[in-house]
């Protein structure tokens, strides 16, 4: 399990990594420092340096644990099997929103989650430019900066609901349905290309929901635990709870149960 000392230590680690490695390279990358790890998927020296630093320190903080980092998995996909394994496993997204970062745009975030025997037990998301850090441990609530977070109330009417849908990644038929359904809601945003910031915005109350298609565990386990601990809901499109060990597409995140039901009915119901 995680305790408050570990929450603080990992939070400090993310802040220090952002300050020393990530932010100094923002809008200062040379062309050769941005490459493709897969068609259409960019990676920068900041991603790799930050993951190395974070991974080494996490192993020091929790000896005997395993780190599953986004860039390490790109090099060795077999590492993903640890998500289904036993013991302590760290999930690390050293620079969420890499395409934004590489283009000199915000937002971007640093994210970590700790799983024990396959269950998420602690999470951290840092937006370094906004100086926003969210942390939680299972069963102990969420801190967003210095305040506790509860997203269970109030519940706006459907016409007042505001959120994002990553429609670019959706299959064409589903994209059309989601776009049409968005007219029943207050505002359907195109998304920020940074899952970490989307989760922070749900916690902060600046948006009520977000719909994703791609669900890599390093992108969603940290935010899923944070939102659930604050009273929110993170489920697959068919209504089953998000399980990082299940490789599937589609995720609807909402600030609370009633909002999830309203948004699901508007965007995804047949």
C-alpha positions in Angstrom: 0.0 0.0 0.0 0.9 3.6 -0.3 1.2 6.1 2.6 1.3 9.8 2.9 5.1 9.8 2.9 5.1 8.0 -0.5 2.5 10.4 -1.9 4.7 13.3 -1.0 7.9 11.7 -2.3 6.5 10.9 -5.7 4.9 14.3 -6.0 8.2 15.9 -5.2 9.9 13.6 -7.8 7.5 14.7 -10.5 8.0 18.4 -9.7 11.7 18.0 -9.7 11.8 16.1 -12.9 9.6 18.7 -14.6 11.7 21.5 -13.3 15.1 20.0 -14.2 14.3 18.1 -17.4 11.0 18.8 -19.0 10.2 22.5 -18.7 13.7 23.6 -19.7 13.2 21.8 -23.1 9.8 23.2 -23.7 9.9 25.3 -26.9 13.6 24.7 -27.1 13.8 21.3 -28.8 16.1 21.0 -31.8 14.7 19.0 -34.8 16.9 16.0 -34.1 15.5 15.8 -30.6 12.0 14.9 -31.9 11.6 11.5 -33.6 8.9 9.0 -34.4 8.7 5.8 -32.4 5.8 4.6 -34.6 4.0 6.2 -37.5 2.4 9.4 -36.3 3.7 8.9 -32.7 6.4 11.3 -31.7 8.8 11.0 -28.9 11.3 13.6 -27.6 14.5 13.6 -25.6 12.4 15.0 -22.8 10.2 11.9 -22.7 13.2 9.6 -22.5 15.2 11.6 -20.0 12.2 12.1 -17.7 11.3 8.4 -17.8 14.8 7.3 -17.0 15.0 9.7 -14.0 11.5 8.9 -12.7 12.0 5.1 -13.1 15.3 5.0 -11.2 13.9 7.0 -8.3 10.7 4.9 -8.1 12.7 1.8 -7.9 14.7 3.3 -5.1 11.5 4.4 -3.2 10.0 0.9 -3.5 12.8 -1.8 -3.8 11.7 -4.9 -5.6 9.0 -3.1 -7.6 8.7 -3.0 -11.4 8.4 0.0 -13.6 6.3 -0.1 -16.8 7.0 3.2 -18.6 5.5 4.3 -21.9 8.9 4.6 -23.7 10.2 1.3 -22.2 7.1 -0.5 -23.5 7.6 1.1 -27.0 11.0 -0.7 -27.0 9.8 -3.9 -25.3 6.0 -4.5 -25.4 6.3 -7.6 -23.2 6.7 -5.2 -20.2 2.9 -4.7 -20.4 2.4 -8.2 -18.9 3.5 -6.8 -15.6 0.2 -4.9 -15.4 -1.5 -8.2 -15.0 1.1 -9.5 -12.5 1.6 -9.5 -8.7 3.6 -7.3 -6.5 4.2 -3.5 -6.9 4.1 -2.1 -10.4 4.6 1.5 -11.3 3.0 2.9 -14.5 4.8 5.9 -15.8 3.9 8.4 -18.5 6.9 10.8 -18.3 5.4 13.3 -20.7 1.7 13.0 -21.5 0.8 15.2 -24.4 4.1 14.7 -26.3 2.7 16.0 -29.6 1.7 19.3 -27.8 5.1 19.5 -26.2 7.0 18.8 -29.4 5.0 21.5 -31.2 5.6 24.0 -28.4 2.0 24.0 -27.2 0.4 23.3 -23.8 -0.9 21.3 -22.1 1.3 18.4 -21.1 1.6 16.5 -17.9 3.6 13.9 -16.0 1.8 10.9 -14.6 2.5 8.0 -12.3 0.3 5.2 -10.8 1.2 2.4 -8.4 -0.5 -0.9 -8.7 -0.3 -3.7 -6.1 -1.3 -7.1 -7.3 -3.0 -5.6 -10.2 -5.0 -3.0 -8.3 -4.3 0.7 -8.5 -3.4 2.0 -5.0 -2.0 5.5 -5.6 -1.9 8.1 -8.4 -0.2 11.3 -9.3 -0.8 13.8 -12.2 1.3 17.0 -12.6 0.6 19.8 -15.0 3.9 21.7 -14.5 3.1 24.9 -16.4 -0.2 25.3 -14.5 1.6 24.2 -11.3 -1.3 21.7 -10.7 -0.7 18.5 -8.8 -3.4 15.9 -8.1 -2.6 13.0 -5.8 -4.5 10.2 -4.1 -4.3 6.8 -2.5 -7.1 4.3 -2.7 -9.7 4.8 0.0 -8.3 8.1 1.2 -9.7 10.7 -1.2 -8.0 13.2 -3.6 -5.9 16.3 -3.1 -5.8 18.8 -6.0 -3.2 21.2 -4.8 -4.1 22.0 -1.2 -7.7 21.1 -1.3 -9.8 17.9 -1.1 -11.9 17.1 -4.2 -15.5 15.8 -4.3 -17.1 15.7 -7.7 -20.5 14.1 -6.7 -22.6 17.3 -6.7 -24.2 19.4 -8.1 -25.4 17.8 -11.3 -26.2 20.2 -14.2 -29.0 19.5 -16.7 -27.8 17.8 -19.9 -27.9 21.1 -21.7 -25.4 22.5 -19.3 -22.9 19.6 -19.4 -19.5 20.4 -20.8 -16.8 17.9 -21.8 -14.5 16.5 -24.5 -14.6 13.7 -26.9 -11.4 12.4 -28.6 -13.4 11.9 -31.8 -10.3 11.9 -34.1 -9.6 8.3 -32.9 -13.1 7.0 -33.0 -14.3 4.6 -35.8 -16.1 6.7 -38.4 -19.6 5.4 -37.6 -19.2 6.1 -33.9 -17.6 9.5 -34.6 -20.8 10.5 -36.4 -23.0 9.3 -33.6 -20.9 11.1 -30.9 -20.9 14.3 -32.9 -24.6 14.3 -33.4 -25.2 13.4 -29.8 -23.1 16.3 -28.6 -25.8 18.6 -29.8 -27.9 17.4 -26.8 -25.2 18.5 -24.4 -24.1 22.0 -23.5 -20.7 21.9 -25.1 -18.7 19.1 -26.8 -15.0 20.0 -27.0 -12.5 18.4 -29.4 -10.0 17.5 -26.6 -6.6 18.8 -25.5 -4.5 15.9 -26.7 -3.4 15.4 -23.2 -5.3 12.8 -21.1 -3.6 14.0 -17.9 -5.0 17.5 -18.3 -8.4 16.2 -19.2 -8.6 14.2 -15.9 -7.4 17.3 -14.0 -10.1 19.4 -15.6 -12.8 16.9 -14.5 -11.4 17.0 -10.9 -11.3 20.8 -11.0 -14.9 21.0 -12.3 -14.0 22.9 -15.5 -15.5 20.0 -17.5 -17.9 17.3 -16.5 -16.8 14.4 -18.7 -14.3 13.2 -21.3 -14.6 10.4 -23.8 -11.5 8.5 -25.0 -11.0 5.8 -27.6 -7.4 4.7 -27.0 -6.8 3.5 -23.4 -3.2 2.7 -22.8 -2.7 2.0 -19.1 -0.1 4.8 -18.5 -2.6 7.3 -20.0 -5.6 6.3 -17.9 -4.8 4.4 -14.7 -3.5 7.5 -12.9 -6.5 9.6 -13.8 -9.1 6.8 -13.4 -8.1 6.3 -9.7 -8.1 10.0 -9.0 -11.6 10.5 -10.6 -13.0 7.5 -8.8 -11.6 8.6 -5.4 -13.2 12.0 -5.9 -16.6 10.4 -6.6 -16.5 10.1 -10.3 -17.1 7.2 -12.7 -14.7 5.6 -15.3 -16.3 2.9 -17.4 -16.1 1.3 -20.8 -18.8 2.2 -23.3 -20.7 -1.0 -22.4 -20.9 0.1 -18.8 -18.2 -2.2 -17.3 -15.7 -0.6 -15.0 -12.3 0.2 -16.4 -9.8 -2.5 -15.8 -6.2 -1.7 -16.9 -5.5 -5.4 -17.4 -8.1 -5.7 -20.1 -6.9 -4.5 -23.5 -9.9 -2.8 -25.1 -10.9 0.5 -26.7 -13.3 3.1 -25.4 -13.6 4.9 -22.0 -16.1 7.4 -20.7 -15.1 9.4 -17.7 -17.6 11.5 -15.7 -17.6 13.5 -12.6 -20.3 11.4 -11.0 -22.8 8.6 -11.8 -25.7 10.8 -13.0 -23.5 12.7 -15.4 -22.1 9.4 -16.8 -25.6 8.2 -17.4 -26.6 11.5 -19.1 -23.6 11.6 -21.3 -23.7 7.9 -22.2 -27.3 8.3 -23.3 -26.5 11.4 -25.4 -23.3 10.2 -27.1 -23.3 6.4 -27.1 -26.9 5.0 -26.8 -28.2 3.2 -29.9 
